[in-house]
Amino acid sequence: MLVAKEAASPLTVPLSDGTLLRATVFLPETDEAKPVILQITPYGRDEATERGKFFRNHGYVFIAVDSRGTGDSQGEFVPFADDGKDAYDIVEWVAKQSFSDGQVATLGGSYRGFVQWSMQKFSPPSLKSMIAIASVYPGKDFPLRNNIFVNYTMSWLNMVSKAGKGASYGGGPWNELYLKQKNNGLAFSELDELAGNQTTEYQTWLQHPKYDDYWQGFVPKADNYRAINVPILSVTGHYDGDQHGTLLYYQNHQKWGRPEVFDQHYLIMGPWDHGGTRYPKPALGQLQLGDRSVLDMKQVYLDWFNWTLKGKDKPRYLKGKISKYIQKAGTWHASKQLAQGRWHTLYLTRTKRPELSASPSVVVDADRRHSHYVYDPMRKVSAPSVFDLSGEAPLWHADGEKLVFDSAELSEDLVLSGQIQTRLWLSINVPDTDFHASVFEVCPEKKPLLLAFAMKRARYRNGLQKPEMVTPGQPFSLNMDDFNYVSRVLSKGCKLRFVVSSSSWYHQKHYNGESAVAYQTAKDAKVAKVTLWHDNTYVSQLRLPVLETVPASYDGAFPLASKVGKEQ
């Protein structure tokens, strides 16, 4: 079959239950059967047109498929529910077509990354390679993280629903809805009614506020990871909202997969936000990332598939299991493990003001044993004026509604690489509230730079499946060990800032009641008085993963998209 280079043809893909999916196939100019690269998306298959042309022109068949119930495909789209089995059916059908040589690979990011991992529950025999980018992990990073729902839970569902007709899930109109819910004392569960779309899975999701069997059923289990037998490339970024999910899939495969197969699972982690994992940018807000961070991702994908499907040389940049970019150093380095280096501990203390100290507190003065803030869920809030991951957006709280601990100025550069951890000793006057923690680099004459953040709901301090209300007034420990993974050189003369509060614009409001948070309203509102302890009995601390020196780089190994200037 000879096909013109610019031709893209419609395709109908039957599922095992008789549902027909619509797809677009990009065929190379040859009558020889070729490996197939497959992307399955709920966002409309036309998004993959340029990608399809690229792979077709490099000797691959590329197929973009509308997920069940989306685009022109038949059926009903129920997020997370059918994707794994449908992907299995698509892979096996495609492998049998005349244009296919029997090898099928998958590619895609965000929800499309989840689809690839969900497919692993069914072990498609024709799958030979996959690239999973910024992969959503249901119940772990979206629509809730550590059992705290994100604002855009409803707006995303609206976008992918037939009633939503693909409308954006961000922007001014949605911010106005969030403000109405937060400032008028309404329940988070009312967002679908406020949006005028009650046809989605929103209420079903809210009925599962902890990490239960419902969420666990969407992703592979231990035996599914053991059955994986294909090479995998995972990609995420320091500021990727689905970094948490990408790392969980990687770590689960490491824990349960066969060693010889996991040995072919590679991870690339750059200084990117969610969109930047596919389309790297030279800057995030005012943060310049450096020219070596702007990879030519299409070439990265092509190198991977040429190696895993066509037997060409392994890409030079796969020197180690994990490739990490170090901000400010502007270099890539390879490692075998996510965890590296040593722990550098800073202790939360108080002299005249809250501080981060290299030594634990030994004071016994009553007024220096703890620090306080108050969280009033009925205080009016406003949306951040700009969504800037490198700036001060999380610091919109009024004075008295957060605690800020600053370190001394660094006497030398500090190489931070890994996931920050903190252990806080707290007491509150209510049965439950949320805690949001952020870590910043603060340099003279510059905006604070967000390094990483974490969150935890007090009732889930002992596990995401085990809610336990707090005894008011009684100190309890709260561990946060899943901050975003970040790699950056912190400069001499700068300092670290640790901020803790009980609310976040980007997440559901907690009215500090005892019932399920999604259904709480102004009637449940209680003012939370928070005490953070930092004495020699209750030692609150921040642990930083640091390297002794900047690791040796292997610059030149990655294909770069362009030269974009200096990094800061």
VMD Tcl script that draws the C-alpha trace (Angstrom):
set ca {
  {0.00 0.00 0.00}
  {1.56 3.31 -1.12}
  {0.33 6.37 0.74}
  {1.12 10.03 0.04}
  {3.22 11.61 2.73}
  {0.59 14.16 3.75}
  {-2.22 11.61 3.94}
  {-3.92 10.86 7.21}
  {-6.82 8.44 7.05}
  {-9.78 7.83 9.35}
  {-9.90 4.44 11.02}
  {-12.57 2.57 12.98}
  {-11.30 0.40 15.84}
  {-13.71 -2.20 17.28}
  {-13.56 -3.07 20.98}
  {-14.35 -6.52 22.33}
  {-17.77 -5.34 23.57}
  {-18.75 -4.06 20.12}
  {-18.10 -0.37 20.80}
  {-16.54 1.40 17.82}
  {-13.77 3.92 18.37}
  {-12.71 6.51 15.83}
  {-9.05 7.01 15.06}
  {-6.71 8.67 12.59}
  {-3.89 6.64 11.07}
  {-0.71 8.17 9.65}
  {0.99 5.72 7.27}
  {4.56 6.02 5.97}
  {5.19 5.99 2.23}
  {5.82 2.27 1.93}
  {3.92 -0.94 1.44}
  {5.97 -2.68 4.13}
  {4.45 -3.41 7.53}
  {5.93 -1.14 10.21}
  {5.86 -0.78 14.00}
  {2.84 1.13 15.27}
  {2.95 3.98 17.79}
  {-0.38 4.48 19.49}
  {-1.81 7.44 21.42}
  {-5.20 7.13 23.12}
  {-6.74 10.40 24.28}
  {-9.98 11.79 25.72}
  {-9.05 15.27 24.47}
  {-9.67 14.81 20.75}
  {-7.37 12.92 18.43}
  {-6.64 15.97 16.27}
  {-4.22 17.10 18.99}
  {-1.80 14.43 17.73}
  {-1.68 15.54 14.09}
  {1.82 17.01 14.16}
  {3.11 14.06 16.17}
  {1.52 11.67 13.68}
  {3.21 13.38 10.74}
  {6.56 13.31 12.54}
  {6.52 9.57 13.20}
  {5.09 8.73 9.78}
  {7.96 10.62 8.19}
  {10.40 8.54 10.26}
  {9.09 5.16 9.19}
  {6.42 4.42 11.78}
  {2.68 3.98 11.62}
  {1.10 6.40 14.07}
  {-2.49 6.07 15.28}
  {-4.39 8.57 17.42}
  {-7.58 7.19 18.98}
  {-10.50 9.01 20.61}
  {-11.18 7.34 23.96}
  {-14.51 5.64 24.49}
  {-17.31 8.22 24.60}
  {-15.11 11.13 23.49}
  {-14.56 12.80 20.13}
  {-16.23 10.67 17.46}
  {-16.05 7.39 19.40}
  {-19.08 5.47 20.59}
  {-19.87 4.66 24.20}
  {-19.79 6.58 27.44}
  {-16.62 8.06 28.89}
  {-16.35 7.28 32.60}
  {-12.95 8.63 33.69}
  {-10.48 5.89 34.70}
  {-13.08 3.10 34.44}
  {-12.63 1.50 31.01}
  {-9.32 2.83 29.73}
  {-7.13 -0.13 30.62}
  {-9.26 -2.81 28.98}
  {-10.03 -0.59 25.99}
  {-6.31 0.06 25.48}
  {-5.66 -3.70 25.57}
  {-8.28 -4.24 22.86}
  {-6.88 -1.43 20.72}
  {-3.29 -2.69 20.97}
  {-4.25 -6.25 20.02}
  {-6.50 -5.16 17.14}
  {-3.88 -2.79 15.72}
  {-1.18 -5.49 15.90}
  {-3.21 -7.67 13.50}
  {-3.66 -5.04 10.79}
  {-1.79 -5.29 7.49}
  {0.14 -2.07 8.10}
  {1.53 -3.42 11.39}
  {4.57 -5.65 11.80}
  {3.05 -6.90 15.07}
  {4.94 -4.46 17.29}
  {2.83 -1.84 19.05}
  {4.16 0.95 21.26}
  {2.26 3.57 23.23}
  {2.97 7.22 23.88}
  {1.28 10.04 25.76}
  {1.21 12.29 28.78}
  {-1.06 13.17 31.69}
  {-4.33 11.20 31.33}
  {-2.80 9.50 28.29}
  {0.01 8.33 30.57}
  {-2.51 6.86 32.99}
  {-4.11 4.94 30.13}
  {-0.81 3.18 29.47}
  {-0.36 2.18 33.10}
  {-3.98 1.07 33.46}
  {-3.45 -1.17 30.43}
  {-0.80 -3.05 32.41}
  {-3.61 -4.69 34.39}
  {-4.33 -6.75 31.25}
  {-0.81 -7.48 29.88}
  {-1.32 -7.00 26.11}
  {1.09 -9.43 24.40}
  {1.62 -7.17 21.36}
  {2.79 -4.19 23.42}
  {6.55 -3.87 22.94}
  {7.45 -0.41 24.29}
  {5.91 2.59 26.03}
  {6.62 6.22 26.89}
  {4.49 7.42 29.82}
  {4.79 11.14 30.54}
  {3.50 13.03 33.60}
  {1.15 10.11 34.27}
  {-1.95 10.68 36.38}
  {-2.30 8.29 39.32}
  {-6.01 8.25 40.29}
  {-6.58 8.94 43.96}
  {-2.94 9.81 44.58}
  {-2.27 12.99 42.60}
  {-5.62 13.67 40.90}
  {-8.40 14.42 41.68}
  {-7.06 14.33 45.22}
  {-3.62 14.26 46.77}
  {-3.27 12.84 50.26}
  {-7.09 12.80 50.30}
  {-7.39 16.55 49.65}
  {-9.32 17.33 46.45}
  {-7.99 19.92 44.01}
  {-10.14 22.85 42.88}
  {-10.23 21.74 39.26}
  {-11.76 18.34 40.01}
  {-15.13 19.55 38.72}
  {-13.81 21.77 35.94}
  {-11.75 18.91 34.45}
  {-14.76 16.59 34.57}
  {-16.82 19.28 32.88}
  {-14.23 19.60 30.11}
  {-14.24 15.89 29.22}
  {-18.01 15.46 29.56}
  {-20.36 15.75 26.59}
  {-22.16 18.60 28.34}
  {-18.87 20.46 28.81}
  {-18.06 20.24 25.09}
  {-14.32 20.52 25.69}
  {-14.45 23.85 27.53}
  {-11.25 24.84 29.30}
  {-10.89 23.67 32.88}
  {-9.03 26.80 34.00}
  {-9.28 30.53 33.79}
  {-11.34 33.42 35.08}
  {-14.86 31.95 34.97}
  {-13.79 28.92 36.98}
  {-11.93 31.09 39.47}
  {-15.15 33.02 40.00}
  {-16.95 29.75 40.76}
  {-14.26 28.70 43.21}
  {-14.49 32.10 44.90}
  {-18.25 31.80 45.16}
  {-17.96 28.40 46.80}
  {-15.18 29.39 49.18}
  {-16.46 32.84 50.14}
  {-20.19 32.09 50.41}
  {-19.78 29.20 52.83}
  {-20.89 26.61 50.27}
  {-19.86 22.98 50.16}
  {-17.21 21.73 47.74}
  {-19.86 19.22 46.63}
  {-21.95 22.08 45.21}
  {-19.47 22.96 42.46}
  {-21.20 20.81 39.87}
  {-24.50 22.58 40.52}
  {-22.79 25.97 40.41}
  {-21.20 24.96 37.09}
  {-24.53 23.85 35.66}
  {-23.30 20.34 34.88}
  {-24.52 17.50 37.09}
  {-23.92 14.78 34.50}
  {-20.37 13.87 35.53}
  {-18.72 11.50 38.00}
  {-18.15 14.37 40.43}
  {-20.49 13.16 43.17}
  {-19.19 9.60 42.84}
  {-15.63 10.78 43.34}
  {-16.57 12.82 46.40}
  {-18.05 9.71 47.98}
  {-14.51 8.27 48.06}
  {-12.55 10.81 50.16}
  {-9.85 8.33 51.15}
  {-7.59 6.03 49.17}
  {-9.96 3.06 49.11}
  {-10.66 0.11 46.80}
  {-12.43 2.42 44.34}
  {-9.25 4.34 43.52}
  {-6.97 1.33 43.85}
  {-8.99 -0.55 41.23}
  {-7.92 1.78 38.44}
  {-4.19 1.04 38.61}
  {-1.96 -2.05 38.42}
  {-1.45 -4.26 41.47}
  {1.69 -6.13 42.47}
  {1.07 -9.13 40.18}
  {0.42 -6.79 37.24}
  {3.82 -5.15 37.73}
  {5.44 -8.60 37.82}
  {3.81 -9.36 34.45}
  {5.26 -6.30 32.70}
  {7.79 -7.31 30.06}
  {8.37 -4.16 27.98}
  {10.91 -1.33 28.18}
  {9.42 1.86 29.63}
  {10.47 5.49 29.50}
  {8.88 7.66 32.23}
  {9.11 11.46 32.11}
  {8.24 14.04 34.76}
  {9.29 17.47 36.01}
  {10.15 19.25 39.25}
  {6.93 21.29 39.01}
  {4.78 18.65 37.32}
  {1.42 18.27 39.07}
  {1.58 14.55 38.25}
  {5.15 14.02 39.38}
  {3.74 12.20 42.39}
  {1.98 9.70 40.13}
  {4.91 9.20 37.78}
  {7.23 8.42 40.68}
  {4.69 6.05 42.26}
  {4.42 4.01 39.06}
  {8.21 3.93 38.81}
  {8.69 2.93 42.46}
  {5.93 0.32 42.32}
  {7.56 -1.23 39.26}
  {10.87 -1.23 41.11}
  {9.24 -2.88 44.14}
  {7.17 -5.53 42.38}
  {8.48 -5.89 38.84}
  {10.98 -8.45 37.65}
  {14.50 -7.00 38.05}
  {15.57 -7.80 34.51}
  {12.52 -5.92 33.16}
  {12.75 -3.00 35.56}
  {16.35 -2.67 34.42}
  {14.85 -1.39 31.15}
  {12.64 1.24 32.86}
  {14.21 4.69 32.56}
  {13.19 7.98 34.13}
  {13.87 11.52 32.90}
  {13.19 14.38 35.33}
  {13.64 17.96 34.18}
  {12.85 21.40 35.66}
  {9.43 21.45 33.99}
  {5.81 22.03 34.91}
  {3.08 19.67 33.71}
  {2.93 20.99 30.15}
  {6.69 21.37 30.03}
  {7.16 17.61 30.33}
  {6.05 17.42 26.69}
  {6.91 20.91 25.50}
  {9.85 22.19 27.58}
  {10.05 25.94 27.99}
  {13.06 28.11 28.77}
  {11.33 29.77 31.74}
  {8.64 29.35 34.38}
  {7.40 32.77 35.30}
  {10.53 34.73 36.20}
  {12.62 31.59 36.63}
  {15.03 31.05 33.74}
  {15.75 27.34 33.36}
  {18.74 27.27 31.01}
  {19.19 26.10 27.43}
  {20.16 22.52 28.33}
  {16.74 21.95 29.91}
  {14.85 22.60 26.66}
  {14.98 19.14 25.16}
  {13.81 18.18 21.71}
  {11.21 15.75 23.04}
  {10.16 14.45 19.63}
  {13.76 13.37 19.02}
  {13.88 11.79 22.50}
  {10.78 9.76 21.65}
  {12.16 8.78 18.26}
  {15.50 7.69 19.73}
  {13.65 5.54 22.27}
  {11.44 3.82 19.72}
  {14.30 3.34 17.26}
  {16.15 1.48 20.02}
  {13.27 -0.56 21.46}
  {11.39 -1.32 18.22}
  {14.00 -1.22 15.46}
  {17.13 -2.43 17.24}
  {19.15 0.74 16.72}
  {21.72 1.98 19.22}
  {20.59 2.79 22.72}
  {20.36 6.59 23.19}
  {23.50 8.07 24.74}
  {21.50 9.89 27.40}
  {20.38 6.62 28.97}
  {23.69 6.33 30.81}
  {21.96 5.70 34.13}
  {18.53 4.54 35.21}
  {17.52 8.09 36.04}
  {18.43 11.32 34.28}
  {18.05 14.44 36.45}
  {18.48 18.08 35.63}
  {20.05 20.27 38.32}
  {18.65 23.78 38.32}
  {21.12 26.64 38.40}
  {24.00 24.26 37.63}
  {22.26 23.85 34.28}
  {23.44 20.27 33.82}
  {22.06 16.76 33.52}
  {23.45 13.85 35.49}
  {22.69 10.15 35.75}
  {21.96 8.06 38.83}
  {20.82 4.54 39.60}
  {18.43 5.49 42.41}
  {16.04 8.33 43.19}
  {17.49 8.71 46.68}
  {21.01 10.14 46.77}
  {23.36 11.94 49.11}
  {22.67 12.60 52.78}
  {20.09 14.27 54.97}
  {20.69 17.81 56.19}
  {18.36 18.56 59.10}
  {17.08 21.98 60.10}
  {15.09 22.39 63.28}
  {12.10 24.66 63.75}
  {12.89 26.97 66.65}
  {11.95 30.39 67.97}
  {14.01 33.20 69.43}
  {12.54 36.59 68.56}
  {10.77 35.02 65.58}
  {10.34 31.53 64.07}
  {13.62 30.25 62.63}
  {15.20 27.24 60.94}
  {18.24 26.29 62.98}
  {21.05 23.78 62.51}
  {20.63 22.81 66.18}
  {17.46 21.61 67.96}
  {15.87 23.90 70.50}
  {16.93 23.51 74.12}
  {14.97 26.45 75.52}
  {12.39 25.99 78.24}
  {10.82 29.46 78.15}
  {7.11 28.90 77.74}
  {6.68 31.50 75.00}
  {9.51 30.03 72.93}
  {8.36 26.41 73.03}
  {5.80 26.90 70.29}
  {4.45 29.17 67.57}
  {0.86 29.88 66.62}
  {-1.41 30.77 63.76}
  {-5.16 30.96 63.29}
  {-7.14 29.65 60.33}
  {-10.63 31.09 59.94}
  {-12.43 29.31 57.09}
  {-14.93 32.14 56.84}
  {-12.37 34.79 56.04}
  {-12.84 36.06 52.49}
  {-10.16 35.00 50.03}
  {-9.14 36.16 46.58}
  {-7.65 34.31 43.64}
  {-3.91 34.74 42.96}
  {-3.38 37.47 40.39}
  {-1.00 35.23 38.47}
  {-0.39 31.49 38.39}
  {3.37 31.49 38.80}
  {4.97 28.30 40.06}
  {8.24 30.11 40.60}
  {6.79 32.96 42.61}
  {4.74 33.83 45.68}
  {1.29 32.50 44.76}
  {1.11 30.16 47.79}
  {1.87 33.09 50.14}
  {-1.47 34.88 49.79}
  {-2.44 34.21 53.41}
  {-3.00 37.18 55.68}
  {-0.61 37.77 58.56}
  {-1.45 35.45 61.43}
  {-2.81 32.71 59.12}
  {0.54 31.08 58.44}
  {3.92 30.47 60.03}
  {7.15 31.39 58.27}
  {10.48 29.93 59.37}
  {13.65 31.33 57.77}
  {17.14 29.85 57.93}
  {20.35 31.81 58.27}
  {22.02 32.83 55.03}
  {23.84 29.91 53.46}
  {27.60 30.15 53.98}
  {28.21 28.03 50.87}
  {26.25 26.59 47.98}
  {23.95 23.71 48.89}
  {23.07 21.06 46.28}
  {19.51 19.95 46.91}
  {18.40 16.77 45.11}
  {15.49 14.62 46.25}
  {12.26 14.84 48.21}
  {12.22 17.10 51.24}
  {10.67 15.69 54.40}
  {9.25 17.31 57.50}
  {8.00 16.13 60.87}
  {5.81 18.62 62.68}
  {4.47 18.46 66.20}
  {1.10 20.20 66.32}
  {-1.95 20.70 68.46}
  {-5.28 22.16 67.38}
  {-8.54 23.11 69.07}
  {-10.71 21.43 66.43}
  {-11.13 17.76 65.44}
  {-9.53 18.19 62.04}
  {-7.94 20.65 59.63}
  {-5.53 20.65 56.69}
  {-1.83 21.48 56.62}
  {-0.06 22.87 53.55}
  {3.72 23.18 53.67}
  {6.00 24.91 51.15}
  {9.76 25.36 50.94}
  {11.33 28.35 49.18}
  {14.75 29.61 48.26}
  {14.94 33.31 49.20}
  {17.77 35.30 47.62}
  {18.56 39.02 47.97}
  {16.56 41.26 45.63}
  {14.65 38.35 44.10}
  {11.20 36.89 44.56}
  {11.04 33.77 46.73}
  {11.42 30.69 44.55}
  {9.10 27.79 45.29}
  {11.13 24.59 45.59}
  {8.56 22.05 46.73}
  {5.27 21.65 48.56}
  {3.32 18.97 50.43}
  {-0.03 18.65 52.18}
  {-1.70 16.44 54.75}
  {-5.11 16.31 56.40}
  {-4.87 15.84 60.16}
  {-7.39 12.98 60.25}
  {-5.17 11.02 57.82}
  {-1.92 11.59 59.69}
  {-1.63 7.83 60.34}
  {-2.53 6.63 56.86}
  {-4.66 7.49 53.83}
  {-7.15 4.72 54.57}
  {-7.38 5.31 58.32}
  {-9.18 8.51 59.39}
  {-8.68 9.42 63.05}
  {-9.92 12.68 64.47}
  {-7.55 14.71 66.59}
  {-8.04 15.11 70.32}
  {-8.26 18.90 70.67}
  {-5.33 20.36 72.58}
  {-3.26 17.17 72.51}
  {0.05 17.32 70.58}
  {0.37 14.95 67.65}
  {3.05 14.38 65.02}
  {2.44 14.97 61.34}
  {4.91 13.56 58.83}
  {5.14 14.83 55.26}
  {7.57 12.77 53.20}
  {6.21 13.33 49.69}
  {7.25 16.85 48.78}
  {7.92 17.35 45.08}
  {11.24 15.94 43.96}
  {13.55 18.84 43.14}
  {17.19 19.24 42.11}
  {18.73 22.69 42.45}
  {21.86 24.41 43.63}
  {20.90 26.78 46.45}
  {23.25 29.76 46.31}
  {25.56 31.05 48.98}
  {24.01 34.14 50.59}
  {20.46 32.92 50.06}
  {18.30 31.31 52.72}
  {15.60 28.68 53.01}
  {12.05 29.53 53.96}
  {9.51 27.03 55.31}
  {5.85 28.06 55.31}
  {2.97 26.17 56.90}
  {-0.72 27.08 56.80}
  {-4.11 25.36 56.77}
  {-5.51 26.47 53.43}
  {-4.55 26.63 49.79}
  {-6.31 28.44 46.98}
  {-5.75 25.44 44.71}
  {-7.49 22.92 46.98}
  {-10.85 22.37 48.63}
  {-11.63 24.46 51.68}
  {-11.75 22.69 55.03}
  {-14.28 24.23 57.39}
  {-12.56 22.36 60.25}
  {-15.56 20.16 60.96}
  {-15.66 16.44 61.66}
  {-17.84 15.31 58.74}
  {-16.61 14.56 55.21}
  {-14.89 17.75 54.07}
  {-16.54 17.85 50.64}
  {-19.94 18.31 52.25}
  {-19.03 20.81 54.96}
  {-20.51 24.32 54.77}
  {-20.49 27.51 56.81}
  {-22.67 25.70 59.36}
  {-19.69 23.45 60.14}
  {-17.16 26.28 60.26}
  {-14.86 26.49 63.25}
  {-11.85 28.74 63.73}
  {-8.75 26.57 64.00}
  {-6.13 27.71 66.47}
  {-2.94 25.91 65.54}
  {0.06 25.43 67.80}
  {3.30 24.24 66.22}
  {5.64 22.83 68.88}
  {9.42 23.13 68.72}
  {11.03 22.37 72.07}
  {13.24 19.57 73.36}
  {10.19 17.33 73.88}
  {8.37 17.98 70.61}
  {11.11 18.37 68.02}
  {9.74 19.70 64.73}
  {12.18 19.48 61.86}
  {12.80 19.87 58.14}
  {15.02 17.33 56.38}
  {16.77 18.30 53.15}
  {18.27 15.73 50.73}
  {21.65 17.16 49.75}
  {24.65 16.14 47.67}
  {28.23 16.93 48.62}
  {28.96 18.39 45.18}
  {27.27 18.87 41.85}
  {27.49 15.47 40.13}
  {29.45 15.07 36.94}
  {27.34 16.04 33.96}
  {26.98 14.43 30.59}
  {26.17 17.53 28.59}
  {25.66 17.02 24.92}
  {23.94 13.68 25.33}
  {20.39 15.03 25.07}
  {19.02 16.52 21.85}
  {18.21 20.19 22.49}
  {15.36 22.12 20.93}
  {17.09 25.51 20.89}
  {19.49 27.84 22.61}
  {17.55 30.02 25.04}
  {20.00 31.96 27.18}
  {21.31 31.93 30.69}
  {19.81 30.26 33.73}
  {19.11 31.76 37.13}
}
mol new
graphics top color blue
foreach p $ca { graphics top sphere $p radius 0.5 }
foreach p [lrange $ca 0 end-1] q [lrange $ca 1 end] { graphics top cylinder $p $q radius 0.2 }
display resetview
